[in-house]
Amino acid sequence: MMKKPLFIYDGQETTYKFNDDHPFNQKRLVMTVDLLQRVGALPESAVMAPVAAAETQLLRIHGDAYVQAVKALSSPSPDPLWIAQAGKFGLDTEDTPFFPNMHEATSLVVGGSIAAAEAVMSGRTDHALHLGGGLHHAMQSKGSGFCVYNDAAAAIAHIHDKYDVRVLYVDTDVHHGDGVQWLFYSEPKVCTFSIHETGKYLFPGTGSVAERGEGTAFGTSINMPVEPYTEDASWLDCFDEMLERVVRHFKPDIIVSQHGCDAHALDPLAHIHCSMDIYKAMPAAIHRLAHEHCGGRWVALGGGGYDIWRVVPRAWSLLWLEMNNDPMIARLSSDPQLQLPADWLERWQSESPVPLPATWLDDKNAWTPMPRRQVITETNNQIKEVALLYVK
């Protein structure tokens, strides 16, 4: 009998906030929790509050000088000497500027992802979701791409060090999961698989098929860079085939997945033209493979997603509904135009600058097809074959 999944969450995680104008807006977390509660899918018994990661856990991933810099720059009035060094640590950019209580907020995020990993590996639950996590761009000694500490890497390291098992990291964010890849690039027991918009045109500019791992870990870094304006059919064709092949090839003991939902056509920071359908399909594929190959062990994290009104709450709610085998998933299969709860729409429409969608999934009949669909699909298929060259 499947154990009830855990939802790792604390309202304090929303204090991970750069500034009022920054696209990384944690209201998306609040809206998602509210949506799940209104449909009766998030009982209090499923929620577990995280605790902040210990400094030793941060130092497993990040350099001591970097952690000390983050702590110093977290002061409401940092010492000018530290401010002068912020650029050295990637914490003075428009994307990742330092902010008050930065260390405390991001340590809580890291602690949440480690708690999710421990809950699954200890046998307390089969699945755990931490939507506040998924900050996959942070490097060993540098903040990057809205990410200060790399909670995904910290969770993987915890699993690796304590349980000595094979970990498959699946990154579905539209931006390449570079931080996690590079941190485990030479570790043969960690396999990273990222599907993302090609780095030719999008941050962080990495994630080519040539990045395959090094030393004894060669072949454990697998990237699927797709063309701009890729649509659902091509995205899912690449994702499904590659994930299936990677799981069979690597034989993981647990899957850790990152669920940035910025490959949606409405996301303002990328150029992919997918619909909500992929955010129903991808968790379903991961869920099935976790049970078929990993004894059900599955840790899921949040990630990017910058249309916080029309995309993120729906996408992240679908992930939790899938994780729980909620009956609403089956209802969506038979009724793709199933309505969102009216009270949720009423609650948030007054704050939203755009009309909120009325349904869980998108009505793609109203969308204009991409004019280069065939060329884009053919190019993605060619890249997929190269990416799978060493995946038998």
VMD Tcl script that draws the C-alpha trace (Angstrom):
set ca {
  {0.00 0.00 0.00}
  {1.38 3.40 -0.99}
  {2.25 5.72 1.87}
  {0.73 9.19 1.73}
  {3.03 11.72 0.04}
  {4.44 14.60 2.05}
  {4.17 18.26 1.09}
  {7.12 20.19 2.52}
  {6.12 23.80 3.11}
  {6.40 26.74 5.48}
  {5.15 30.24 4.81}
  {8.57 31.52 5.88}
  {9.96 30.19 2.60}
  {8.31 33.14 0.87}
  {10.91 35.40 2.54}
  {13.27 34.21 -0.21}
  {12.62 37.45 -2.08}
  {15.06 39.65 -3.97}
  {12.91 42.78 -4.40}
  {9.41 43.87 -5.39}
  {10.25 44.14 -9.09}
  {12.10 40.84 -9.45}
  {10.47 38.13 -11.64}
  {11.10 35.51 -8.92}
  {7.85 36.08 -7.06}
  {6.98 33.76 -4.19}
  {3.31 34.65 -4.35}
  {3.18 31.69 -6.73}
  {3.75 29.38 -3.75}
  {0.93 30.95 -1.77}
  {-1.44 30.75 -4.75}
  {-0.59 27.08 -5.34}
  {-1.16 26.11 -1.72}
  {-4.46 28.01 -1.75}
  {-5.59 26.24 -4.94}
  {-4.77 22.80 -3.55}
  {-6.55 23.56 -0.29}
  {-9.67 24.78 -2.09}
  {-9.97 21.53 -4.07}
  {-9.46 19.50 -0.89}
  {-6.15 18.01 -2.02}
  {-3.88 19.32 0.74}
  {-4.93 18.22 4.22}
  {-2.90 19.46 7.17}
  {-1.72 15.90 7.80}
  {0.19 15.97 4.49}
  {2.15 19.13 5.28}
  {5.55 19.01 6.97}
  {7.40 22.19 7.87}
  {11.11 22.30 6.99}
  {13.96 23.33 9.26}
  {16.94 25.34 8.10}
  {19.91 23.40 6.77}
  {22.93 23.20 9.04}
  {26.09 24.96 7.89}
  {27.79 21.58 7.44}
  {25.07 20.65 4.95}
  {25.63 23.89 3.02}
  {29.39 23.30 3.01}
  {28.87 19.90 1.39}
  {27.91 21.83 -1.76}
  {29.28 25.35 -1.34}
  {32.70 26.74 -0.46}
  {33.26 28.20 2.98}
  {34.17 31.64 1.62}
  {30.92 31.72 -0.34}
  {28.76 30.73 2.64}
  {30.46 33.39 4.76}
  {29.82 35.96 2.04}
  {26.13 35.02 1.87}
  {25.84 35.32 5.64}
  {27.60 38.70 5.72}
  {25.53 40.11 2.85}
  {22.33 39.00 4.59}
  {22.64 41.78 7.12}
  {20.13 44.65 6.76}
  {23.20 46.89 6.47}
  {26.14 44.83 5.17}
  {29.69 45.95 5.82}
  {30.96 47.97 2.81}
  {33.92 45.58 2.56}
  {31.51 42.70 1.90}
  {29.45 44.77 -0.53}
  {32.64 45.44 -2.48}
  {33.18 41.67 -2.76}
  {29.60 40.77 -3.70}
  {30.45 40.63 -7.41}
  {33.12 38.01 -6.77}
  {30.36 35.72 -5.49}
  {27.75 36.55 -8.14}
  {25.54 38.36 -5.63}
  {25.45 41.85 -7.14}
  {23.71 41.14 -10.43}
  {20.24 42.10 -11.57}
  {19.33 38.40 -11.54}
  {20.77 37.49 -8.14}
  {21.21 40.55 -5.91}
  {21.87 40.09 -2.20}
  {18.96 40.86 0.11}
  {18.29 41.06 3.88}
  {18.03 37.67 5.64}
  {19.17 35.95 2.43}
  {21.14 33.27 4.30}
  {18.26 32.45 6.65}
  {15.68 32.26 3.86}
  {17.74 30.15 1.48}
  {18.98 27.86 4.28}
  {15.33 27.08 5.00}
  {14.84 26.22 1.32}
  {17.83 23.86 1.42}
  {16.54 22.30 4.62}
  {13.19 21.66 2.97}
  {14.71 19.74 0.08}
  {16.94 17.70 2.40}
  {13.88 16.93 4.56}
  {12.02 15.70 1.47}
  {14.96 13.47 0.54}
  {15.28 12.07 4.05}
  {11.55 11.39 4.34}
  {11.66 9.26 1.20}
  {14.95 7.49 1.85}
  {14.07 6.69 5.48}
  {10.87 5.00 4.32}
  {8.54 7.49 5.99}
  {6.90 8.10 2.62}
  {7.31 7.05 -1.00}
  {6.98 10.54 -2.49}
  {7.73 14.03 -1.18}
  {7.23 17.42 -2.80}
  {9.06 20.64 -1.91}
  {7.85 23.40 -4.21}
  {10.00 26.01 -2.48}
  {13.08 24.17 -3.76}
  {14.57 23.58 -7.17}
  {17.12 26.43 -7.09}
  {19.33 24.62 -9.57}
  {21.67 27.32 -10.92}
  {23.78 28.11 -7.83}
  {27.40 27.01 -8.18}
  {29.92 25.97 -5.56}
  {31.17 29.51 -4.99}
  {28.75 31.69 -6.91}
  {25.10 32.64 -6.91}
  {23.44 32.55 -10.32}
  {20.08 32.72 -12.06}
  {17.95 33.69 -9.03}
  {19.64 30.94 -6.97}
  {21.80 31.54 -3.87}
  {22.22 28.03 -2.41}
  {21.66 24.92 -4.54}
  {19.04 22.98 -2.57}
  {18.61 20.33 -5.27}
  {22.31 19.48 -5.13}
  {22.25 19.48 -1.31}
  {19.38 16.98 -1.30}
  {21.18 14.73 -3.79}
  {24.39 14.95 -1.75}
  {22.48 13.97 1.39}
  {21.08 10.89 -0.34}
  {24.44 10.00 -1.86}
  {26.45 10.40 1.33}
  {24.06 8.81 3.81}
  {22.55 6.03 1.72}
  {25.16 5.34 -0.99}
  {22.57 4.79 -3.72}
  {22.20 5.76 -7.37}
  {20.37 9.04 -7.86}
  {18.74 10.20 -11.08}
  {18.14 13.95 -11.24}
  {15.51 14.99 -13.80}
  {15.32 18.70 -14.62}
  {12.27 19.91 -16.57}
  {12.93 23.64 -16.18}
  {13.19 25.54 -19.47}
  {16.65 26.68 -18.35}
  {19.45 24.11 -18.22}
  {20.07 22.63 -14.76}
  {23.69 23.72 -14.85}
  {24.50 24.00 -11.16}
  {23.43 20.45 -10.36}
  {25.13 19.08 -13.45}
  {28.51 20.65 -12.74}
  {28.45 19.80 -9.03}
  {28.07 16.08 -9.88}
  {29.85 16.04 -13.24}
  {32.43 13.51 -12.08}
  {30.22 11.48 -9.71}
  {29.24 8.15 -11.32}
  {26.41 7.44 -8.87}
  {24.52 10.62 -9.82}
  {22.99 10.95 -13.28}
  {21.61 14.32 -14.42}
  {19.05 14.55 -17.22}
  {17.91 18.02 -18.28}
  {15.43 18.98 -21.00}
  {15.55 22.70 -21.74}
  {15.56 25.37 -24.40}
  {18.88 25.39 -26.21}
  {21.55 27.53 -24.61}
  {22.19 29.20 -27.97}
  {19.55 31.74 -27.10}
  {18.74 31.35 -23.41}
  {20.41 31.59 -19.99}
  {22.61 29.94 -18.80}
  {24.01 29.13 -22.26}
  {25.00 25.58 -21.34}
  {23.37 22.17 -21.63}
  {24.63 20.95 -24.98}
  {24.65 17.26 -25.87}
  {28.46 17.35 -25.66}
  {28.32 17.80 -21.86}
  {28.34 14.13 -20.89}
  {30.26 13.91 -17.60}
  {33.92 13.20 -16.99}
  {36.16 10.38 -15.80}
  {34.23 7.39 -14.50}
  {31.06 9.51 -14.70}
  {31.23 9.90 -18.47}
  {27.75 9.27 -19.83}
  {25.92 10.29 -16.65}
  {25.28 13.86 -17.80}
  {22.51 13.83 -20.40}
  {21.05 16.94 -22.01}
  {18.14 17.49 -24.38}
  {18.33 21.08 -25.70}
  {15.20 21.81 -27.72}
  {14.64 24.50 -30.33}
  {12.82 27.76 -29.56}
  {9.05 27.51 -30.16}
  {8.98 23.78 -29.53}
  {5.41 22.65 -28.85}
  {3.86 19.91 -26.71}
  {4.17 16.98 -29.10}
  {7.87 17.42 -29.80}
  {8.74 18.32 -26.18}
  {6.99 15.23 -24.82}
  {8.32 12.96 -27.56}
  {11.87 13.94 -26.56}
  {11.18 13.84 -22.83}
  {9.35 10.52 -22.75}
  {11.77 8.56 -24.91}
  {14.86 9.96 -23.24}
  {13.60 9.53 -19.68}
  {12.60 5.93 -20.35}
  {15.97 5.14 -21.90}
  {17.93 6.95 -19.17}
  {16.11 5.13 -16.37}
  {16.66 1.73 -17.96}
  {20.31 2.54 -18.64}
  {21.29 4.14 -15.32}
  {19.10 1.99 -13.03}
  {18.52 4.59 -10.29}
  {17.43 3.82 -6.75}
  {15.60 7.16 -6.44}
  {14.46 9.96 -8.74}
  {14.87 13.59 -7.72}
  {13.00 15.83 -10.15}
  {12.94 19.60 -10.64}
  {9.69 21.07 -11.94}
  {10.29 24.54 -13.23}
  {7.18 25.40 -15.25}
  {8.66 28.06 -17.51}
  {8.46 26.10 -20.78}
  {4.85 27.26 -21.04}
  {3.97 29.54 -23.94}
  {2.94 32.31 -21.54}
  {6.21 32.40 -19.62}
  {7.92 35.76 -20.21}
  {11.54 34.60 -19.87}
  {11.81 31.86 -22.53}
  {10.73 30.97 -26.05}
  {9.11 27.53 -25.78}
  {5.45 27.19 -26.82}
  {4.13 24.37 -24.66}
  {0.79 24.16 -22.87}
  {-0.36 22.91 -19.49}
  {-0.55 19.43 -21.03}
  {3.17 18.85 -20.48}
  {2.78 19.65 -16.78}
  {0.22 16.90 -16.51}
  {2.21 14.42 -18.62}
  {5.76 14.81 -17.25}
  {4.93 14.10 -13.58}
  {2.89 11.10 -14.71}
  {5.88 9.66 -16.58}
  {8.24 10.23 -13.65}
  {5.70 8.77 -11.21}
  {5.27 5.60 -13.27}
  {9.01 5.06 -13.69}
  {9.69 5.67 -9.99}
  {7.35 2.79 -9.15}
  {8.63 0.54 -11.94}
  {12.35 1.02 -11.23}
  {12.93 2.77 -7.87}
  {10.55 1.14 -5.42}
  {8.41 4.27 -5.69}
  {11.11 6.58 -4.31}
  {10.50 10.04 -5.75}
  {11.45 13.52 -4.50}
  {10.05 16.46 -6.48}
  {11.12 20.09 -6.23}
  {9.83 23.39 -7.63}
  {11.93 25.67 -9.80}
  {11.37 28.40 -12.35}
  {8.05 29.77 -13.53}
  {7.43 33.47 -14.04}
  {3.83 33.74 -15.16}
  {2.76 33.37 -11.56}
  {-0.92 34.03 -12.30}
  {-1.84 31.85 -15.27}
  {0.74 29.06 -15.21}
  {2.54 28.23 -11.97}
  {-0.37 27.45 -9.61}
  {-2.00 25.14 -12.15}
  {1.24 23.37 -13.11}
  {2.44 22.81 -9.56}
  {-1.01 21.69 -8.42}
  {-1.10 19.11 -11.21}
  {2.23 17.76 -9.93}
  {0.86 17.25 -6.42}
  {-2.39 15.76 -7.73}
  {-0.39 13.24 -9.79}
  {1.85 12.41 -6.85}
  {-1.27 11.58 -4.82}
  {-3.12 9.66 -7.54}
  {-5.87 12.21 -6.97}
  {-9.13 11.40 -8.81}
  {-8.99 14.82 -10.46}
  {-6.17 13.59 -12.70}
  {-8.49 10.94 -14.15}
  {-11.26 13.52 -14.50}
  {-8.92 15.76 -16.50}
  {-8.20 12.90 -18.90}
  {-11.91 12.61 -19.71}
  {-12.74 16.30 -19.38}
  {-9.83 18.50 -20.55}
  {-11.91 21.64 -19.93}
  {-12.52 20.91 -16.24}
  {-13.07 24.21 -14.44}
  {-10.85 25.68 -11.75}
  {-12.66 26.41 -8.46}
  {-14.70 29.60 -8.74}
  {-13.73 30.77 -5.26}
  {-10.02 30.49 -6.09}
  {-10.51 32.51 -9.26}
  {-12.49 35.13 -7.37}
  {-9.84 35.33 -4.64}
  {-6.91 35.97 -7.01}
  {-8.45 37.73 -10.00}
  {-8.64 40.97 -8.04}
  {-4.85 40.95 -7.69}
  {-3.93 39.56 -11.11}
  {-2.98 42.06 -13.82}
  {-4.22 39.57 -16.47}
  {-7.41 37.50 -16.80}
  {-6.97 34.15 -15.07}
  {-7.71 30.97 -17.04}
  {-10.95 29.31 -16.01}
  {-9.81 25.73 -16.67}
  {-7.05 23.45 -15.39}
  {-5.73 22.78 -18.90}
  {-5.35 25.15 -21.84}
  {-7.69 25.31 -24.81}
  {-5.04 24.94 -27.51}
  {-7.66 25.25 -30.24}
  {-7.48 28.99 -29.64}
  {-3.70 29.05 -30.12}
  {-1.93 29.85 -33.38}
  {0.27 26.91 -34.45}
  {3.98 27.60 -34.83}
  {4.78 28.13 -38.54}
  {8.07 26.16 -38.39}
  {6.60 23.18 -36.51}
  {7.96 20.50 -38.86}
  {11.48 21.96 -39.00}
  {11.57 22.40 -35.22}
  {10.39 18.82 -34.67}
  {12.94 17.38 -37.10}
  {15.77 19.35 -35.48}
  {14.74 18.18 -32.01}
  {14.65 14.56 -33.21}
  {18.17 14.87 -34.61}
  {19.45 16.33 -31.34}
  {17.68 13.58 -29.39}
  {19.51 10.87 -31.33}
  {22.88 12.49 -30.59}
  {21.97 12.96 -26.92}
  {21.16 9.26 -26.60}
  {24.37 8.11 -28.28}
  {25.82 6.64 -25.08}
  {22.50 5.66 -23.49}
  {21.94 2.04 -24.38}
}
mol new
graphics top color blue
foreach p $ca { graphics top sphere $p radius 0.5 }
foreach p [lrange $ca 0 end-1] q [lrange $ca 1 end] { graphics top cylinder $p $q radius 0.2 }
display resetview
